[in-house]
Amino acid sequence: MHNRHDPRVLPMRDGVNPSCVVLPSIVHGLLLDFLVQRLPAVSRADWLRRLGAGEVVDEQGVAATAQSPCTPGLRYYYYRELPSETPIPFEETVLYQDEHILVADKPHFLPVVPAGRYLQQTLLVRLKRRLGLPELSPVHRIDRDTAGLVLFSVQRATRGMYQALFRERAVRKVYEAVAPWRADLPLPRVHESRLEELGHFFRMQEVPGTPNAITAMAVVEQEGPWARYRLEPITGKRHQLRVHMAALGLPLCGDGFYPEVNDPPEGDYSNPLQLLARTLSFTDPVTGQARDFASRLQLRALASLG
């Protein structure tokens, strides 16, 4: 399945751009049967409803029907739907917006993009719906559990220039985290290791080999058994900061995945991960201006942790 959106075919609906599926080069039979087999999460009855409502449209803008035959290589667009979503009771804030970029301050627990059981309750769809920006797209991602800054591209024409900044490591990202204090661990330090998938798609682990993940670490303050850390990822591997801190015996406060999986049930917001994307700095590739953004969100006070 592809996610390329052609606004000439179907418009954004309630903050959601249509998804796209491409028929194989060799295919026979009815489109309906292909959709049921290719996208089984949608029932046959639901595909019939969508086809009857004209909500499955080919790349020429022609609505398909239940009797439409498969045409090799043809693209079809449709709207992704979820039967119900539990509202996430935390609001994002737009810190900056111009014709090229948007910077949002994301709360804990809110995913950046649609996936799994999240669609409307994602940062991207909320912003599209609220601001009417059909080409809005995140230039980078942070975890659902992490709070803080996310940079978006507002228009497709200049998106690649901002994506290149991250690819070329031309963006300085600084995070703040709360974790245990170790008096025996020399800081500041630069931690390097090789990270690979653990076997579960959402977890990573350190393994022997050439390092592919680098994090600069420093202590900001310390009180009792807890400390506030300044973390600067030089690379951008998934869960990098969480894995590196846990590997040093400093699992982040509220981490439900490292070092062990203890993910809270849906709707439990009592113990947010104490990790915040605090600042983003870069030279704007379109305007040449120096860009420096800072989150307005705060992590827990060390004294409150006991």
GUTI-371410 format. One record per residue: residue in one letter; x, y negated, z negated of N, C-alpha, C in turn; residue number from 1; chain. Coordinates in steps of 0.05 Angstrom, whole numbers, plus 5000, padded with zeros to 4 digits. Example, Ala and Ser with C-alpha at 12.3 -4.5 7.8 and 13.67 -1.06 7.14 Angstrom:
! GUTI-371410
 residu  n_X  n_Y  n_Z ca_X ca_Y ca_Z  c_X  c_Y  c_Z num chaine
      A 5264 5114 4844 5246 5090 4844 5264 5066 4844   1      A
      S 5257 5045 4858 5273 5021 4857 5258 4999 4843   2      A
***
This chain:
! GUTI-371410
 residu  n_X  n_Y  n_Z ca_X ca_Y ca_Z  c_X  c_Y  c_Z num chaine
      M 5017 5024 5000 5000 5000 5000 5018 4975 5000   1      A
      H 5010 4955 5015 5024 4930 5017 5008 4908 5003   2      A
      N 5022 4886 4997 5008 4864 4984 5011 4838 5001   3      A
      R 5018 4841 5026 5021 4817 5043 4993 4806 5047   4      A
      H 4991 4779 5042 4965 4766 5044 4965 4748 5069   5      A
      D 4944 4751 5085 4940 4734 5108 4915 4718 5103   6      A
      P 4917 4691 5096 4894 4675 5089 4874 4672 5112   7      A
      R 4882 4679 5136 4863 4676 5159 4843 4699 5158   8      A
      V 4849 4720 5143 4832 4744 5144 4812 4744 5121   9      A
      L 4822 4742 5096 4804 4740 5073 4815 4719 5055  10      A
      P 4799 4702 5044 4808 4681 5026 4814 4691 4998  11      A
      M 4828 4676 4982 4831 4682 4954 4804 4682 4941  12      A
      R 4799 4702 4924 4773 4704 4910 4778 4707 4880  13      A
      D 4768 4687 4865 4770 4687 4836 4800 4691 4827  14      A
      G 4818 4677 4842 4846 4678 4835 4861 4702 4846  15      A
      V 4848 4719 4861 4860 4744 4871 4862 4743 4901  16      A
      N 4886 4746 4912 4889 4749 4940 4883 4778 4948  17      A
      P 4874 4783 4973 4868 4810 4981 4893 4827 4983  18      A
      S 4889 4853 4978 4911 4872 4982 4909 4882 5010  19      A
      C 4931 4895 5019 4932 4904 5047 4941 4933 5048  20      A
      V 4928 4949 5065 4936 4976 5070 4940 4979 5100  21      A
      V 4962 4993 5108 4968 4996 5137 4964 5025 5144  22      A
      L 4949 5030 5165 4944 5057 5175 4969 5069 5187  23      A
      P 4974 5095 5184 4998 5107 5195 4997 5106 5226  24      A
      S 5021 5112 5238 5023 5112 5267 5008 5136 5279  25      A
      I 5005 5157 5263 4989 5180 5272 4967 5184 5252  26      A
      V 4942 5180 5260 4920 5182 5241 4894 5188 5257  27      A
      H 4876 5204 5246 4852 5211 5259 4828 5209 5240  28      A
      G 4804 5210 5251 4780 5210 5234 4770 5182 5227  29      A
      L 4754 5181 5206 4742 5155 5198 4759 5140 5178  30      A
      L 4758 5113 5180 4772 5096 5162 4763 5102 5133  31      A
      L 4737 5107 5129 4727 5113 5102 4742 5137 5090  32      A
      D 4745 5158 5105 4758 5182 5094 4787 5176 5088  33      A
      F 4800 5160 5105 4828 5152 5100 4831 5137 5074  34      A
      L 4813 5117 5070 4814 5100 5046 4810 5117 5020  35      A
      V 4791 5136 5021 4785 5152 4998 4810 5169 4991  36      A
      Q 4824 5179 5012 4847 5196 5007 4871 5179 4999  37      A
      R 4875 5156 5012 4899 5140 5007 4897 5125 4980  38      A
      L 4873 5116 4973 4869 5100 4949 4848 5113 4931  39      A
      P 4855 5135 4919 4835 5151 4904 4825 5138 4879  40      A
      A 4839 5117 4869 4829 5103 4845 4802 5090 4850  41      A
      V 4795 5085 4876 4769 5074 4884 4752 5097 4894  42      A
      S 4728 5101 4883 4711 5123 4890 4700 5120 4919  43      A
      R 4691 5142 4930 4678 5141 4957 4654 5123 4956  44      A
      A 4638 5125 4935 4614 5108 4933 4622 5078 4932  45      A
      D 4644 5072 4919 4652 5044 4917 4663 5034 4944  46      A
      W 4677 5051 4959 4686 5043 4986 4662 5039 5004  47      A
      L 4642 5056 5001 4618 5052 5017 4605 5025 5011  48      A
      R 4604 5018 4985 4593 4992 4977 4609 4969 4989  49      A
      R 4635 4971 4987 4652 4949 4998 4649 4947 5028  50      A
      L 4649 4970 5042 4646 4969 5071 4618 4957 5078  51      A
      G 4598 4965 5064 4571 4954 5069 4569 4924 5064  52      A
      A 4586 4914 5046 4585 4885 5039 4605 4869 5057  53      A
      G 4618 4883 5076 4637 4868 5093 4662 4860 5079  54      A
      E 4671 4875 5058 4694 4867 5042 4719 4882 5050  55      A
      V 4718 4898 5072 4742 4910 5083 4745 4900 5111  56      A
      V 4767 4885 5116 4769 4869 5141 4796 4876 5154  57      A
      D 4796 4879 5180 4822 4885 5194 4837 4859 5199  58      A
      E 4861 4862 5210 4879 4839 5214 4869 4819 5234  59      A
      Q 4848 4826 5249 4836 4807 5268 4812 4793 5255  60      A
      G 4806 4800 5230 4783 4788 5216 4757 4802 5221  61      A
      V 4758 4827 5233 4734 4842 5238 4727 4860 5215  62      A
      A 4703 4858 5204 4695 4874 5182 4691 4903 5190  63      A
      A 4702 4922 5175 4699 4950 5180 4672 4960 5169  64      A
      T 4663 4982 5179 4639 4995 5170 4645 5024 5162  65      A
      A 4624 5037 5152 4628 5065 5144 4633 5083 5168  66      A
      Q 4627 5074 5192 4631 5090 5217 4656 5082 5232  67      A
      S 4672 5062 5221 4695 5053 5236 4716 5076 5238  68      A
      P 4726 5081 5262 4747 5101 5265 4774 5090 5257  69      A
      C 4793 5108 5251 4820 5099 5244 4834 5090 5270  70      A
      T 4848 5068 5268 4864 5058 5290 4893 5058 5281  71      A
      P 4911 5073 5293 4939 5075 5283 4952 5048 5281  72      A
      G 4965 5043 5259 4981 5019 5255 4965 4994 5247  73      A
      L 4939 4996 5246 4923 4972 5241 4923 4966 5211  74      A
      R 4924 4940 5204 4923 4931 5176 4894 4926 5168  75      A
      Y 4888 4933 5144 4862 4927 5132 4866 4913 5105  76      A
      Y 4849 4893 5100 4851 4877 5076 4826 4882 5059  77      A
      Y 4830 4883 5033 4808 4888 5014 4815 4875 4987  78      A
      Y 4795 4871 4970 4800 4859 4944 4803 4881 4923  79      A
      R 4825 4878 4908 4828 4897 4885 4808 4889 4863  80      A
      E 4796 4909 4851 4777 4904 4830 4782 4922 4806  81      A
      L 4776 4912 4782 4776 4929 4758 4748 4927 4745  82      A
      P 4738 4950 4735 4711 4949 4725 4707 4930 4701  83      A
      S 4727 4929 4684 4726 4911 4661 4754 4906 4650  84      A
      E 4758 4883 4639 4783 4876 4627 4778 4863 4600  85      A
      T 4794 4870 4580 4792 4857 4554 4807 4831 4556  86      A
      P 4793 4808 4550 4807 4782 4550 4831 4782 4531  87      A
      I 4853 4770 4541 4876 4766 4524 4873 4738 4512  88      A
      P 4871 4736 4485 4863 4711 4472 4886 4691 4468  89      A
      F 4903 4688 4488 4925 4668 4486 4927 4654 4512  90      A
      E 4932 4628 4511 4932 4611 4536 4960 4604 4544  91      A
      E 4964 4603 4570 4988 4594 4582 4988 4563 4585  92      A
      T 5011 4551 4588 5013 4522 4592 5030 4517 4617  93      A
      V 5021 4498 4634 5037 4490 4657 5054 4467 4647  94      A
      L 5080 4471 4648 5099 4450 4639 5107 4431 4662  95      A
      Y 5107 4441 4686 5116 4425 4709 5103 4436 4734  96      A
      Q 5097 4418 4753 5086 4426 4779 5092 4405 4800  97      A
      D 5103 4413 4823 5105 4395 4846 5097 4411 4871  98      A
      E 5103 4402 4894 5094 4416 4918 5109 4442 4924  99      A
      H 5131 4446 4910 5147 4470 4915 5147 4490 4892 100      A
      I 5147 4481 4867 5150 4499 4844 5130 4492 4822 101      A
      L 5126 4512 4805 5110 4508 4781 5124 4524 4759 102      A
      V 5126 4512 4735 5138 4525 4712 5116 4528 4691 103      A
      A 5112 4553 4682 5092 4559 4662 5105 4570 4637 104      A
      D 5092 4564 4614 5100 4574 4588 5080 4597 4582 105      A
      K 5090 4622 4583 5073 4645 4580 5072 4654 4552 106      A
      P 5048 4660 4541 5046 4671 4514 5053 4700 4513 107      A
      H 5059 4710 4489 5062 4739 4486 5037 4754 4495 108      A
      F 5041 4779 4504 5020 4798 4511 5007 4793 4538 109      A
      L 5013 4771 4552 5001 4766 4578 5020 4775 4600 110      A
      P 5012 4795 4617 5029 4803 4639 5032 4780 4659 111      A
      V 5054 4780 4674 5059 4760 4694 5042 4765 4719 112      A
      V 5042 4790 4729 5029 4798 4754 5010 4821 4749 113      A
      P 4990 4824 4767 4971 4847 4764 4986 4874 4766 114      A
      A 4977 4892 4749 4988 4920 4749 4971 4936 4730 115      A
      G 4966 4961 4736 4952 4979 4718 4924 4967 4711 116      A
      R 4920 4964 4685 4894 4955 4675 4891 4925 4674 117      A
      Y 4911 4910 4684 4910 4881 4683 4908 4869 4711 118      A
      L 4888 4852 4715 4884 4837 4740 4878 4808 4734 119      A
      Q 4854 4802 4725 4847 4775 4718 4863 4765 4694 120      A
      Q 4869 4783 4675 4884 4776 4651 4914 4778 4656 121      A
      T 4923 4763 4676 4951 4760 4683 4957 4731 4687 122      A
      L 4982 4723 4683 4990 4695 4686 4986 4686 4715 123      A
      L 4994 4702 4734 4991 4694 4762 4962 4689 4770 124      A
      V 4944 4707 4764 4916 4704 4772 4903 4682 4756 125      A
      R 4909 4679 4731 4898 4656 4716 4905 4630 4729 126      A
      L 4931 4627 4736 4940 4602 4748 4928 4597 4776 127      A
      K 4927 4618 4792 4914 4615 4819 4885 4607 4816 128      A
      R 4871 4619 4798 4843 4613 4794 4839 4584 4784 129      A
      R 4856 4576 4765 4853 4550 4753 4862 4528 4771 130      A
      L 4883 4532 4787 4895 4511 4802 4889 4512 4832 131      A
      G 4877 4535 4841 4870 4537 4869 4895 4538 4887 132      A
      L 4914 4554 4880 4940 4556 4895 4942 4584 4906 133      A
      P 4932 4589 4930 4932 4616 4941 4960 4628 4947 134      A
      E 4980 4611 4951 5007 4621 4957 5025 4622 4933 135      A
      L 5014 4617 4909 5031 4618 4885 5042 4646 4881 136      A
      S 5068 4647 4874 5082 4672 4870 5105 4669 4851 137      A
      P 5108 4688 4831 5130 4685 4813 5157 4690 4827 138      A
      V 5176 4674 4820 5203 4677 4832 5219 4697 4816 139      A
      H 5212 4701 4791 5224 4721 4774 5203 4731 4754 140      A
      R 5209 4751 4738 5190 4762 4720 5201 4763 4691 141      A
      I 5184 4762 4672 5191 4769 4645 5170 4790 4635 142      A
      D 5178 4806 4615 5160 4827 4605 5134 4815 4595 143      A
      R 5113 4832 4595 5088 4825 4583 5092 4818 4553 144      A
      D 5110 4832 4540 5114 4828 4511 5130 4802 4505 145      A
      T 5144 4792 4525 5161 4769 4521 5146 4743 4527 146      A
      A 5151 4723 4511 5139 4696 4515 5159 4678 4529 147      A
      G 5149 4656 4540 5166 4635 4550 5164 4628 4579 148      A
      L 5185 4618 4591 5185 4605 4617 5184 4625 4640 149      A
      V 5167 4619 4659 5166 4633 4685 5165 4613 4707 150      A
      L 5183 4616 4727 5184 4598 4750 5168 4610 4773 151      A
      F 5150 4594 4785 5134 4602 4807 5141 4586 4832 152      A
      S 5138 4598 4855 5139 4584 4881 5110 4577 4888 153      A
      V 5106 4552 4896 5079 4543 4903 5072 4549 4932 154      A
      Q 5092 4549 4949 5086 4553 4978 5106 4572 4990 155      A
      R 5096 4588 5009 5112 4609 5021 5135 4598 5037 156      A
      A 5133 4574 5048 5153 4562 5066 5180 4559 5052 157      A
      T 5180 4552 5026 5205 4548 5012 5211 4569 4991 158      A
      R 5195 4590 4989 5198 4610 4968 5225 4623 4969 159      A
      G 5235 4630 4993 5260 4644 4995 5283 4629 4984 160      A
      M 5282 4602 4985 5304 4586 4974 5306 4589 4944 161      A
      Y 5283 4591 4930 5284 4594 4901 5290 4623 4893 162      A
      Q 5281 4642 4909 5288 4670 4904 5318 4674 4906 163      A
      A 5330 4660 4925 5359 4663 4929 5375 4653 4904 164      A
      L 5364 4634 4889 5378 4625 4865 5381 4647 4845 165      A
      F 5361 4664 4842 5363 4686 4823 5380 4708 4834 166      A
      R 5378 4713 4860 5394 4734 4873 5424 4727 4871 167      A
      E 5430 4701 4873 5458 4692 4872 5467 4684 4844 168      A
      R 5451 4690 4824 5457 4683 4796 5463 4654 4792 169      A
      A 5447 4637 4806 5451 4608 4804 5431 4595 4785 170      A
      V 5417 4611 4769 5399 4601 4749 5409 4609 4722 171      A
      R 5411 4589 4704 5419 4595 4676 5394 4600 4660 172      A
      K 5392 4624 4648 5369 4632 4632 5379 4637 4603 173      A
      V 5366 4623 4584 5374 4627 4556 5349 4636 4541 174      A
      Y 5352 4658 4526 5331 4669 4509 5337 4665 4480 175      A
      E 5316 4666 4464 5318 4666 4435 5306 4691 4425 176      A
      A 5318 4703 4405 5307 4729 4394 5311 4730 4364 177      A
      V 5294 4744 4350 5297 4750 4322 5301 4779 4318 178      A
      A 5322 4786 4303 5330 4814 4299 5346 4816 4273 179      A
      P 5352 4841 4264 5367 4844 4239 5394 4831 4241 180      A
      W 5406 4825 4218 5432 4813 4216 5452 4835 4209 181      A
      R 5475 4835 4223 5497 4853 4216 5522 4837 4211 182      A
      A 5530 4836 4186 5554 4820 4179 5579 4832 4191 183      A
      D 5579 4858 4198 5603 4870 4208 5606 4868 4238 184      A
      L 5587 4855 4251 5588 4854 4281 5599 4826 4289 185      A
      P 5622 4826 4302 5633 4800 4310 5616 4786 4332 186      A
      L 5609 4761 4326 5593 4745 4345 5604 4717 4345 187      A
      P 5604 4702 4367 5592 4710 4393 5608 4732 4407 188      A
      R 5594 4745 4426 5606 4767 4441 5592 4769 4468 189      A
      V 5605 4783 4487 5592 4789 4512 5590 4820 4513 190      A
      H 5566 4829 4516 5560 4858 4516 5556 4867 4545 191      A
      E 5571 4887 4554 5569 4898 4581 5564 4928 4579 192      A
      S 5546 4938 4596 5541 4966 4597 5527 4973 4624 193      A
      R 5524 4998 4628 5509 5007 4652 5481 5016 4643 194      A
      L 5460 5004 4655 5432 5011 4648 5419 5026 4671 195      A
      E 5406 5048 4664 5390 5063 4683 5364 5072 4671 196      A
      E 5345 5080 4687 5319 5089 4677 5322 5113 4660 197      A
      L 5306 5114 4638 5307 5135 4619 5292 5160 4627 198      A
      G 5274 5157 4647 5257 5179 4655 5228 5170 4654 199      A
      H 5222 5153 4635 5196 5139 4634 5200 5113 4650 200      A
      F 5181 5107 4667 5185 5085 4686 5189 5058 4672 201      A
      F 5181 5055 4647 5182 5029 4634 5207 5027 4616 202      A
      R 5222 5048 4612 5245 5046 4593 5271 5049 4607 203      A
      M 5291 5036 4595 5319 5037 4605 5337 5048 4583 204      A
      Q 5361 5057 4591 5380 5066 4572 5409 5060 4581 205      A
      E 5427 5058 4562 5455 5055 4568 5467 5082 4575 206      A
      V 5482 5083 4597 5495 5108 4606 5524 5102 4613 207      A
      P 5541 5122 4613 5569 5118 4622 5570 5108 4651 208      A
      G 5591 5093 4657 5594 5084 4684 5601 5054 4686 209      A
      T 5604 5045 4710 5611 5017 4715 5588 4999 4705 210      A
      P 5594 4979 4689 5573 4961 4678 5557 4948 4701 211      A
      N 5531 4947 4697 5514 4932 4716 5496 4912 4701 212      A
      A 5501 4909 4674 5485 4891 4657 5503 4877 4638 213      A
      I 5501 4850 4638 5519 4834 4621 5502 4813 4606 214      A
      T 5506 4812 4579 5492 4793 4563 5511 4779 4544 215      A
      A 5510 4752 4543 5525 4736 4524 5507 4733 4499 216      A
      M 5518 4737 4475 5503 4736 4450 5516 4718 4430 217      A
      A 5500 4704 4415 5510 4687 4393 5488 4685 4372 218      A
      V 5497 4679 4347 5478 4675 4325 5472 4645 4322 219      A
      V 5446 4639 4320 5437 4611 4316 5434 4605 4287 220      A
      E 5421 4624 4272 5418 4621 4243 5414 4648 4231 221      A
      Q 5419 4650 4205 5416 4675 4191 5404 4670 4163 222      A
      E 5386 4687 4155 5374 4685 4128 5367 4712 4118 223      A
      G 5380 4721 4097 5375 4747 4086 5382 4769 4107 224      A
      P 5364 4788 4111 5370 4810 4129 5364 4804 4159 225      A
      W 5355 4779 4165 5347 4772 4192 5364 4750 4203 226      A
      A 5365 4749 4230 5380 4727 4243 5365 4720 4269 227      A
      R 5370 4695 4277 5360 4685 4303 5383 4684 4322 228      A
      Y 5379 4696 4345 5401 4699 4365 5395 4683 4390 229      A
      R 5417 4675 4402 5416 4662 4428 5427 4682 4448 230      A
      L 5411 4690 4468 5418 4711 4487 5418 4699 4515 231      A
      E 5439 4703 4529 5441 4693 4557 5447 4716 4576 232      A
      P 5427 4726 4590 5432 4748 4609 5447 4738 4634 233      A
      I 5470 4749 4639 5485 4742 4663 5474 4757 4687 234      A
      T 5464 4781 4681 5451 4798 4702 5421 4799 4694 235      A
      G 5405 4813 4711 5376 4813 4706 5364 4840 4707 236      A
      K 5375 4859 4693 5364 4886 4692 5338 4887 4675 237      A
      R 5320 4905 4682 5295 4907 4666 5302 4914 4637 238      A
      H 5289 4900 4619 5291 4904 4590 5320 4901 4580 239      A
      Q 5336 4887 4595 5365 4885 4589 5370 4875 4560 240      A
      L 5358 4853 4552 5363 4842 4526 5354 4861 4504 241      A
      R 5331 4873 4508 5321 4891 4487 5339 4916 4484 242      A
      V 5348 4927 4507 5366 4951 4505 5393 4943 4493 243      A
      H 5404 4921 4502 5431 4913 4491 5430 4908 4461 244      A
      M 5409 4895 4452 5407 4889 4423 5403 4915 4408 245      A
      A 5386 4933 4418 5381 4958 4404 5406 4975 4403 246      A
      A 5422 4974 4425 5446 4990 4426 5467 4981 4405 247      A
      L 5465 4957 4397 5483 4946 4376 5472 4949 4348 248      A
      G 5449 4964 4346 5437 4967 4320 5421 4943 4312 249      A
      L 5412 4927 4331 5397 4902 4326 5371 4902 4341 250      A
      P 5353 4921 4337 5328 4922 4352 5312 4897 4346 251      A
      L 5300 4885 4367 5286 4860 4364 5261 4865 4346 252      A
      C 5255 4845 4329 5232 4846 4312 5207 4849 4330 253      A
      G 5190 4868 4324 5165 4872 4340 5168 4888 4365 254      A
      D 5192 4900 4370 5196 4915 4395 5183 4943 4393 255      A
      G 5163 4948 4410 5149 4973 4410 5161 4994 4428 256      A
      F 5184 4988 4441 5196 5007 4460 5224 5015 4454 257      A
      Y 5239 4998 4440 5267 5004 4434 5273 4999 4404 258      A
      P 5287 5017 4391 5299 5041 4403 5280 5064 4407 259      A
      E 5256 5063 4395 5236 5084 4398 5210 5073 4408 260      A
      V 5194 5089 4421 5168 5080 4431 5148 5081 4408 261      A
      N 5137 5057 4402 5116 5055 4381 5098 5032 4390 262      A
      D 5088 5035 4415 5071 5014 4427 5045 5011 4412 263      A
      P 5038 4987 4403 5012 4984 4389 4988 4988 4407 264      A
      P 4965 4995 4396 4942 4999 4413 4932 4973 4426 265      A
      E 4918 4976 4448 4908 4952 4462 4891 4935 4443 266      A
      G 4895 4909 4443 4880 4891 4426 4893 4885 4399 267      A
      D 4916 4899 4393 4931 4893 4369 4952 4872 4375 268      A
      Y 4947 4848 4365 4966 4826 4371 4981 4817 4345 269      A
      S 4982 4835 4326 4992 4828 4299 5022 4826 4297 270      A
      N 5037 4838 4316 5066 4839 4313 5079 4834 4340 271      A
      P 5078 4809 4350 5090 4803 4377 5120 4806 4377 272      A
      L 5130 4815 4399 5159 4818 4404 5172 4790 4400 273      A
      Q 5192 4789 4383 5205 4764 4378 5227 4758 4398 274      A
      L 5218 4753 4423 5236 4747 4445 5223 4725 4462 275      A
      L 5237 4703 4466 5227 4680 4479 5246 4671 4501 276      A
      A 5235 4668 4526 5251 4656 4548 5251 4626 4542 277      A
      R 5272 4616 4530 5273 4589 4519 5279 4568 4540 278      A
      T 5299 4571 4557 5306 4551 4576 5312 4563 4604 279      A
      L 5307 4546 4624 5315 4552 4652 5329 4528 4663 280      A
      S 5352 4532 4676 5367 4509 4687 5378 4517 4715 281      A
      F 5375 4499 4734 5385 4505 4761 5385 4479 4777 282      A
      T 5399 4479 4800 5398 4457 4819 5376 4464 4839 283      A
      D 5357 4446 4842 5335 4452 4860 5345 4453 4889 284      A
      P 5341 4476 4903 5352 4479 4930 5338 4461 4951 285      A
      V 5314 4451 4944 5300 4434 4963 5306 4405 4959 286      A
      T 5306 4396 4934 5310 4367 4928 5338 4360 4920 287      A
      G 5354 4380 4912 5381 4375 4902 5382 4365 4873 288      A
      Q 5358 4363 4860 5357 4353 4833 5365 4375 4813 289      A
      A 5377 4366 4790 5383 4384 4768 5356 4389 4753 290      A
      R 5350 4414 4750 5325 4422 4736 5331 4435 4710 291      A
      D 5319 4425 4689 5323 4436 4662 5296 4437 4648 292      A
      F 5287 4462 4642 5261 4466 4630 5264 4480 4603 293      A
      A 5247 4473 4584 5249 4485 4557 5221 4493 4548 294      A
      S 5218 4517 4537 5193 4526 4526 5185 4510 4502 295      A
      R 5158 4507 4499 5148 4494 4475 5139 4514 4454 296      A
      L 5141 4539 4460 5133 4560 4441 5154 4565 4420 297      A
      Q 5146 4577 4398 5164 4583 4376 5162 4612 4367 298      A
      L 5184 4623 4359 5184 4650 4347 5180 4646 4317 299      A
      R 5177 4669 4303 5172 4668 4275 5196 4657 4259 300      A
      A 5190 4643 4237 5210 4633 4219 5223 4657 4205 301      A
      L 5249 4657 4201 5262 4679 4188 5252 4683 4159 302      A
      A 5245 4662 4146 5236 4664 4118 5210 4680 4116 303      A
      S 5194 4679 4138 5168 4693 4138 5170 4723 4140 304      A
      L 5195 4732 4147 5199 4761 4152 5206 4776 4126 305      A
      G 5213 4761 4105 5219 4774 4080 5246 4787 4079 306      A
***
